Each structure stands twice: as structure tokens, then as C-alpha cells.
């Protein structure tokens, strides 16, 4: 029997090799670099040399249109934080075709660094394979020794120290005993089982013969051995995903719901078919059979004591296993988080909000076991990678506009790996020297003509020209240049527009009609100074930032209503009344913060009485943009029970721009340039909200 199983295994393995081999050869022949004099080439490296990189139709990463071999050169059309747009030459049997799609940015390596990356990876895999071979050899020796020792091995195993967390000692001992069995004992146990099966079969035959003699069964009747046991449907455990997960009377969503459970409730059920689970519910103390849609629950895969790094900016901890749920707390990219696995898509975590422990949920795609790899653009000329954060030694320099890969380090620095003479070195890049995320913008061509260049030089090739006054779309890039995508003969090309050649377009000129109305609320005023610290008075700070924001908004075509425009006191209820009676689209309250002298950073609050989801979205837009513009610490976005946002019936948010009692925050808030960047961040956050 054992020989038959081995022969069958070898046959299946050989069949798989024959089936896969032609596909591998075909895929291998598809490697080819893209051509083009002005195109930026990059190399795609998968996680392992024998893996392929998926090519997606859209940025969401939902639809795969092809797979690209590891170590393939492609044309980079657009680089972004999560996904990059590339052009890939796909070779068919009769012709070649250019395929454009999105690949995960973590697999993209600049062509200039590909050789160093390739060499470093080869050495790493050699070391790994060597370690694995050594481990396999030692394991084989141990197995051979255990066969020789026989019963002594079993005795040694049973004397090993039990696991520290031994919740079921008897089960643990049974497992240890099973692990210590020798080949002879296994054969003995097999023979024993075969004898038992023969006894059962003989008993069945005797029963059958006896029934035949008594005339109670036909001469052809036989009792199958399988009839002695019938497998019960397994019990599964899952979590309710929807606001109301129904248990229906029958396997139809149009049938009567017997019972409903809130989102996050743990449920037990059994498989029924491809669409439904079956479950038992109790009504008035009596059991009833019901059915749950598979899409309303998700199976639990619980595992405690996990930790991982935040992979996005920011990573949210939600109040329920749903991205539309309220956000308990938010963390910066790279932050180390602790949690336990719950389902295939959600982790469960405990967070503290205002000192109160709350259960929250983190999406599995938002965290990972390794620090996230980020991609950005060298903003300065040159952009320097330093040996440490004191800037005492420059390891390497990059030209303005070069694409760099790095990881989060702290609020001021990124860490990066560079290669010098083929050797890897750890370095640091200041955040002010990197454009870590590009923002889409629109503007007006100021020159006649306004040109799009092939590189960061006005003497480089002109890809395309536009007449003065044309509305142009582009992306933030470096201190002096915007990046744009133009189409030449139907093919996309990356080009560059000098910042002096374009101007800001009014909001109405970029498709945002009708005019949006914004209420700005500078907190405190008059006899209410607000908080004070380090020579700053909150009421003055709030008004200064609000007036700067008002000016920027009006330049972009917004209509702005101020709850106060001078140092006067306005009651809280009057501020809400102004917002509710103004016909405005949103309400933004601007404040300064204080706590214990050590708290720092920016935080933004929303309240859920009115326009909850829009208020949450507005709060995140403001928080993200202000932090981005100022390089401030991302403290949190949270629900806050403040009168002005609790009683305001339009989408509203209250932003705390910094801590007046924190030395570093206060030093920044005293600078006019810093307050201007806060205003610019609020402007961009509002624009993002209306997109």
C-alpha cells in the first residue's frame, strides 16, 4: 500500500512538471526592454527570482491583465507611492505589443541601481540556500540517528521540558509520544488497525449471514463499513460584517429574517452551499434552523500576539471591521502596531481614546511585518544621503528629479540603502529634500507658448506646446518643476513644465462649479484668549492662520465667511448659527493646542451628529495636507465633542494646528512662513474634499 502511494505521488509530480514546463519557457521568452530615447527605464524585481510581478489594469489592483517576469526592464510612465504606471513589451507568437498597466511600486528599481540590487540579492539568496542545505543535512543526520537509537529516542523525547504555555497537558503529552514513535512501532500500530478492520468486516458479514438465514434480508444485501460512522458538518466561527447580519428563515434573502446581529458580533454556523451557511438560533427559548449569507460574515482566523508596521499614511484603527466605520485612532506610516488576527481581511486591536480602552479593527493590507518601502523624488539639486542624522558626512548625492527609494525613520528623516562599490550602506535623507507624494494640480499657461520639456531643463527637447491661457494638468515634482503626461502619436510621454510658466487657475476654471462656500472659524477672541504658552496667545494665532487661509481660498475662487475677522468675542452657539444659516458647504474651526508640555503635532476632530461621513472625510483631508505641508507630527484624527462641530449641521471639522506649550511646536508657530504653510495645507485639504 505504501509503495502504491509513493508511485502515485511520483506520477502526479512528473505530470505537474510536464504541464508547467511549456508555460515557463513561453514566459521566459517575453523578457524585453522597452525602447525610447526619452523614456525612463526601470527594472522590475519580484520578491523572489522565480516569482512574477502582476500587471494591473487600474491603480486599485483589482484586475490583473498580465504577469511580468522577474528582472524585466520596462518604461516607467508614472511613479506613485503604492502603484506605478509602466509600459511593458509583451511578445506573442506573431507580433509584439505594448501593454500599459500598474505594478506595485515596491517591485520597481531605478535602472542605475539595478546592477547593485541584482548583485546584492544574488548574494543574499546564496547565503540563504547555503543555510537551508546545511539545515537539511543536519536534519537528515538527526533522523538517521533517531532510527538507530529506537526506543531511546522515544524516552528522550518524553523527558523534554513541556511548553511554557501548556493549556492542555494531556494533549501535549500525547503529541510528544506520537512524535517519538519509531518505524517499528508505526508498523505495529498499522497491523493492529488492519486486524481491527478485519474483525469489524467479519462481524458485519456474520450479521448479514444471520439475517439471510432468518429470511430478513435478500441474498445480495451487504452492510458497508462506512455506515458505522457519519461525519457531522463542521462548526465554523465568523464575524458579522454588515450593520445587520440576518439569519433568514430559508436560503433566500427575500425570506423572513429570524434574527439579526450587529456588526462585529461573533457567530457560529455550518456550511450549507456555495452561497449560504446554516445556523441554529433561539427564539423564545426554542431552537430554529436558519441561514446566513456568506457575504454577511467572514471566517475567523484568530492568532494572538502579532505586530506589524503601518504601511500607509495614515493607518486607521476603525470601530468596526469596515472601512466606512468611524475611526478610533490613526497612526503614521512606519509605526509599530500590536494586534491579533481576526479574519483574512481584519486584525483586532485595543486602542486608548481619552484614556478609555476600545476595541478596534485594522485592515490586514494596512500593516506588514517589514517597514514599508517608499518612493519619492529628489527635490534639491543635489539631494544628499547622509551617513547619520547629524549631516556630518555625505555618502552619496542625487540630481534633482531622480527617483529614490527609502523607508520611514522618524518625523524628520527617512532611512535608505545605497550602494558604494557594490557594498550596501545605510544612510539618511532629510524629509524636506524629498517629494514623497505627488499631488495633481491644474493651472493656466502663462507663456506664449507654454512648453512641456523632455527633462528638467529649458534647453532640453520640447515635447509639446500650449497656447497662453490654456488650462493644464500636472503634478507636483521639485522646487522648480511640475511633471506632466502628454500624448504624442497616441502614446503617453512624461514631460516637465517650469513653475514660472504656469499660474494658479481659479476653482471655477477647473470644473468646480458652482462656487463653493466655506465658513472659517478662528477659535476664541476678545476677552477669551484661549490657551497660552511660550509667548504665544491662541486667539491671535487662530485669527492669523484663518485670515491667511481666507486669502488663499478666495484666490482659488471660493467664497469665504468668517465667524470673526478681528479680535472680538463670539459665543459658541453664534458660531454654529452663522454656519447653519449661511448656506455654506463646509465649516472649518481653527485652534491651537496645549496639554502637558510634551504632547506635540497636529490633530483634527469631527463629530457624528450631522453629516458624519463627510465630516470624517473633511477631517482627514485637512489633517493629511497640513501635516504634509508643515512636516509636523501626525497626532490623530478623532471624534471630538466640541460645541461648534457638534451643533453645526453642515460637514465640519476642528483642526488643532500645534501645541503652544511644546517648545518645538511653539518655535514653529512663531514663524510667519510656518503659519503660511498651515494655511496652504488647509486650502489643499479643502480642495481635496471637493474633488
SULZINOR-V215908 format. One record per backbone hydrogen bond with DSSP energy under -1.0 kcal/mol. CO is the residue of the C=O (numbers start at 1). NH is the residue of the N-H. If there is no record, write none. Layout:
# SULZINOR-V215908
<<CO | NH> <CO | NH>>
This chain:
# SULZINOR-V215908
<<1 | 5> <2 | 6> <3 | 7> <4 | 8> <5 | 9> <6 | 10> <7 | 11> <8 | 12> <9 | 13> <10 | 14> <11 | 15> <12 | 16> <13 | 17> <14 | 18> <15 | 19> <16 | 20> <17 | 21> <20 | 24> <21 | 25> <22 | 26> <23 | 27> <24 | 28> <25 | 29> <27 | 30> <28 | 31> <40 | 76> <41 | 111> <42 | 74> <43 | 109> <44 | 71> <44 | 72> <48 | 51> <53 | 68> <55 | 65> <55 | 66> <56 | 102> <58 | 61> <63 | 57> <66 | 55> <68 | 53> <72 | 44> <74 | 42> <75 | 87> <78 | 85> <82 | 105> <84 | 103> <85 | 77> <85 | 78> <86 | 101> <87 | 75> <88 | 99> <90 | 97> <95 | 92> <97 | 90> <99 | 88> <101 | 86> <102 | 56> <103 | 84> <104 | 107> <105 | 108> <107 | 45> <109 | 43> <110 | 113> <113 | 117> <114 | 118> <115 | 119> <116 | 120> <117 | 121> <118 | 122> <119 | 123> <120 | 124> <121 | 125> <122 | 126> <123 | 127> <124 | 128> <125 | 129> <126 | 130> <127 | 131> <128 | 132> <129 | 133> <130 | 134> <131 | 135> <132 | 136> <133 | 137> <134 | 138> <135 | 139> <136 | 140> <137 | 141> <138 | 142> <139 | 143> <140 | 144> <141 | 145> <142 | 146> <143 | 147> <144 | 148> <145 | 149> <146 | 150> <149 | 152> <150 | 153> <150 | 154> <151 | 155> <152 | 156> <153 | 157> <154 | 158> <157 | 160> <164 | 166> <165 | 167> <168 | 172> <169 | 173> <170 | 174> <171 | 175> <172 | 176> <173 | 177> <174 | 178> <175 | 179> <176 | 180> <178 | 181> <182 | 186> <183 | 187> <184 | 188> <185 | 189> <186 | 190> <187 | 191> <188 | 192> <189 | 193> <190 | 194> <191 | 195> <192 | 196> <193 | 197> <194 | 198> <195 | 199> <196 | 200> <197 | 201> <198 | 202> <199 | 203> <200 | 204> <201 | 205> <202 | 206> <203 | 207> <204 | 208> <205 | 209> <206 | 210> <207 | 211> <208 | 212> <209 | 213> <210 | 214> <211 | 216> <212 | 215> <218 | 221> <224 | 227> <225 | 228> <226 | 229> <236 | 269> <237 | 300> <238 | 267> <239 | 298> <240 | 264> <245 | 261> <247 | 258> <247 | 259> <248 | 291> <250 | 252> <252 | 255> <256 | 249> <259 | 247> <261 | 245> <262 | 265> <265 | 240> <267 | 238> <269 | 236> <270 | 278> <275 | 294> <276 | 272> <276 | 273> <277 | 292> <278 | 270> <279 | 290> <281 | 288> <283 | 286> <286 | 283> <288 | 281> <290 | 279> <291 | 248> <292 | 277> <293 | 296> <296 | 241> <298 | 239> <303 | 341> <306 | 339> <308 | 337> <309 | 368> <310 | 334> <315 | 331> <317 | 328> <317 | 329> <318 | 361> <320 | 322> <322 | 325> <326 | 319> <329 | 317> <331 | 315> <332 | 335> <335 | 310> <337 | 308> <339 | 306> <340 | 348> <341 | 303> <342 | 301> <345 | 364> <346 | 342> <346 | 343> <347 | 362> <348 | 340> <349 | 360> <351 | 358> <353 | 356> <356 | 353> <358 | 351> <360 | 349> <361 | 318> <362 | 347> <363 | 366> <366 | 311> <368 | 309> <374 | 406> <376 | 404> <377 | 435> <378 | 401> <383 | 398> <385 | 395> <385 | 396> <386 | 428> <388 | 391> <393 | 387> <396 | 385> <398 | 383> <399 | 402> <402 | 378> <404 | 376> <406 | 374> <407 | 415> <412 | 431> <413 | 409> <413 | 410> <414 | 429> <415 | 407> <416 | 427> <418 | 425> <420 | 423> <423 | 420> <425 | 418> <427 | 416> <428 | 386> <429 | 414> <430 | 433> <431 | 434> <433 | 379> <435 | 377> <439 | 476> <441 | 474> <443 | 472> <444 | 503> <445 | 469> <450 | 466> <452 | 463> <452 | 464> <453 | 496> <455 | 457> <457 | 460> <461 | 454> <464 | 452> <466 | 450> <467 | 470> <470 | 445> <472 | 443> <474 | 441> <475 | 483> <480 | 499> <481 | 478> <482 | 497> <483 | 475> <484 | 495> <486 | 493> <488 | 491> <491 | 488> <493 | 486> <495 | 484> <496 | 453> <497 | 482> <498 | 501> <501 | 446> <503 | 444> <506 | 509> <507 | 510> <507 | 512> <511 | 513> <516 | 559> <517 | 585> <517 | 586> <518 | 561> <519 | 588> <520 | 563> <521 | 590> <525 | 528> <528 | 525> <529 | 539> <531 | 538> <533 | 536> <536 | 533> <537 | 541> <538 | 542> <539 | 543> <540 | 544> <541 | 545> <542 | 546> <543 | 547> <544 | 548> <545 | 549> <546 | 550> <547 | 551> <548 | 552> <549 | 553> <550 | 554> <551 | 555> <552 | 556> <553 | 558> <554 | 557> <556 | 507> <559 | 518> <561 | 520> <566 | 568> <571 | 575> <572 | 576> <573 | 577> <574 | 578> <575 | 579> <576 | 580> <577 | 581> <586 | 519> <587 | 653> <588 | 521> <589 | 655> <590 | 523> <591 | 657> <593 | 660> <602 | 635> <602 | 636> <603 | 656> <604 | 638> <605 | 654> <606 | 640> <611 | 615> <612 | 616> <613 | 617> <614 | 618> <615 | 619> <616 | 620> <617 | 621> <618 | 622> <619 | 623> <620 | 624> <621 | 625> <622 | 626> <623 | 627> <624 | 628> <625 | 629> <626 | 630> <627 | 631> <633 | 602> <633 | 635> <636 | 604> <638 | 606> <640 | 642> <642 | 646> <643 | 647> <651 | 587> <653 | 589> <654 | 605> <655 | 591> <656 | 603> <658 | 593> <659 | 662> <662 | 666> <663 | 667> <664 | 668> <665 | 669> <666 | 670> <668 | 671> <671 | 675> <672 | 676> <673 | 677> <674 | 678> <675 | 679> <676 | 680> <677 | 681> <678 | 682> <679 | 683> <680 | 684> <681 | 685> <682 | 686> <683 | 687> <684 | 688> <685 | 689> <686 | 690> <688 | 691>>
